[in-house]
Amino acid sequence: MIAAFLFGLFHLINGNLIQVLFAFGIGLVFGFAKYRIKHCGYAGVAFGHGFYDFLNVVVRMWIVG
């Protein structure tokens, strides 16, 4: 919970309160994955974060573009 809170709070630099709440939520998901998946290391969580960001950009381009 604390790590997810800090992850969300860190996103306040680039965004607003909504982005902080979404980052907190996704931080909880990443933390749960790290905790529950046997071979999920920090590289897997970092890959998940990058994949999430990639999908976020693609969806925005598809909806807006």
Helices and strands as residue ranges (DSSP letters): H 2-10, H 17-36, H 42-64
